[in-house]
Amino acid sequence: QVQLVESGGGLVQAGGSLRLSCAASGRTFTNVDMGWYRQAPGKEREFVAMTRWSWRGYNSDYADSVKDRFTISRDNARNAVYLEMNGLKPADAAIYYCSVHMGGPVPVDYWGQGTQVTVSS
C-alpha cells in the first residue's frame, strides 16, 4: 500500500525559506511522477511542482506563481521528493500535499495528509 508522509511545514516570515520533504513507501517510485500541490482556505487544490518521469529521464514542472522561487528534487534511493521554497509570500500559505501519479492503462494518484505552511507578512 502506497503511503506518503510530508514534513517540513511551519511558520515563516515573508521572504523566508522552508524545505518540505515527502517520504514515500509501499512500492518503487523510480518510474512515476512525484510532486506537490497546495490548498489555501476557501480555494481549490492547485498544482505547485512536479518531477515527471519518462523513458528519457526526469523533467521538472512548476506553476507560474512559484517559478524561480521553488525547486523540486527527488531522491529515488530514499523514495523521497523535496520542495525547496525561497522568497515565501503570504500568498504561498496553504496546506501542501505530496502527490504521486502513476500512469498506464489505469492511472492512479496518491496523496499525503498534507503539511501546513504559514507565511507572516
C-alpha positions as CSV (number, residue, x, y, z in Angstrom):
1,Q,0.0,0.0,0.0
2,V,1.4,3.4,-1.0
3,Q,1.9,5.9,1.8
4,L,3.1,9.4,1.5
5,V,4.2,11.4,4.6
6,E,5.0,15.1,4.4
7,S,7.2,17.1,6.8
8,G,8.9,20.4,7.0
9,G,6.0,22.8,7.1
10,G,5.8,25.6,9.6
11,L,5.6,29.3,10.2
12,V,8.0,31.6,8.4
13,Q,8.2,35.3,7.8
14,A,7.7,36.7,4.3
15,G,10.9,36.4,2.3
16,G,11.9,33.3,4.3
17,S,12.5,29.8,3.2
18,L,11.2,26.3,4.0
19,R,12.1,22.8,2.7
20,L,9.3,20.3,2.5
21,S,10.0,16.6,2.4
22,C,7.8,13.7,1.4
23,A,8.7,10.1,2.3
24,A,7.1,7.5,0.1
25,S,6.7,3.8,0.8
26,G,4.8,0.8,-0.5
27,R,6.5,0.3,-3.8
28,T,9.2,1.5,-6.1
29,F,8.8,5.1,-7.2
30,T,11.6,5.4,-9.8
31,N,9.2,5.4,-12.8
32,V,6.4,7.6,-11.5
33,D,5.7,11.3,-11.3
34,M,6.2,12.8,-7.8
35,G,5.3,16.3,-6.8
36,W,3.4,18.9,-4.8
37,Y,0.0,20.6,-4.7
38,R,-1.3,23.1,-2.2
39,Q,-4.7,24.2,-1.0
40,A,-5.4,27.5,0.8
41,P,-8.5,28.1,2.9
42,G,-11.5,28.7,0.6
43,K,-9.6,27.8,-2.5
44,E,-9.3,24.7,-4.7
45,R,-6.2,22.5,-4.6
46,E,-3.7,23.8,-7.1
47,F,-0.6,22.4,-8.8
48,V,2.7,23.6,-7.4
49,A,5.5,21.5,-8.9
50,M,6.1,18.0,-10.3
51,T,9.1,15.9,-11.3
52,R,7.9,13.8,-14.2
53,W,9.3,10.5,-15.3
54,S,9.7,9.4,-18.9
55,W,12.0,6.9,-20.6
56,R,14.2,9.9,-21.4
57,G,14.6,10.8,-17.7
58,Y,13.1,13.3,-15.4
59,N,11.7,16.7,-16.1
60,S,10.5,19.3,-13.6
61,D,7.4,21.4,-14.0
62,Y,6.3,24.4,-12.0
63,A,3.3,26.6,-11.6
64,D,4.0,30.1,-12.9
65,S,3.4,31.5,-9.4
66,V,6.3,29.7,-7.9
67,K,8.8,29.5,-10.8
68,D,12.2,30.9,-9.9
69,R,11.4,30.7,-6.2
70,F,10.7,27.0,-5.6
71,T,12.8,24.0,-6.6
72,I,11.6,20.4,-6.6
73,S,14.0,17.5,-6.4
74,R,13.8,13.7,-5.8
75,D,16.0,11.1,-4.3
76,N,15.0,7.7,-5.7
77,A,17.3,5.9,-3.3
78,R,15.3,7.3,-0.4
79,N,11.9,7.2,-2.2
80,A,11.6,10.9,-1.4
81,V,10.7,14.1,-3.1
82,Y,11.5,17.6,-1.8
83,L,10.3,21.1,-2.3
84,E,12.8,24.0,-1.5
85,M,10.8,27.1,-1.1
86,N,12.5,30.5,-1.1
87,G,11.2,34.0,-1.1
88,L,8.0,32.9,0.5
89,K,5.0,35.2,0.3
90,P,1.8,35.3,2.3
91,A,0.0,34.0,-0.9
92,D,2.1,30.8,-0.6
93,A,0.4,30.0,2.7
94,A,-1.5,26.7,2.3
95,I,-1.6,23.1,3.2
96,Y,1.0,21.4,0.9
97,Y,0.3,17.9,-0.3
98,C,2.7,15.4,-1.7
99,S,1.4,13.6,-4.8
100,V,2.4,10.5,-6.7
101,H,0.9,9.9,-10.2
102,M,1.2,6.5,-11.8
103,G,0.4,6.4,-15.5
104,G,-0.6,3.5,-17.6
105,P,-3.9,2.0,-18.7
106,V,-5.5,2.8,-15.4
107,P,-3.8,6.0,-13.9
108,V,-3.7,6.2,-10.2
109,D,-3.0,9.2,-7.9
110,Y,-1.9,9.0,-4.3
111,W,-1.9,11.8,-1.8
112,G,-0.3,12.5,1.5
113,Q,-2.0,14.1,4.5
114,G,-0.5,17.5,4.0
115,T,1.8,19.8,5.9
116,Q,0.8,23.4,6.8
117,V,2.8,26.3,5.6
118,T,2.1,29.7,7.2
119,V,3.7,32.9,6.0
120,S,3.5,36.0,8.1
121,S,3.7,39.4,6.5
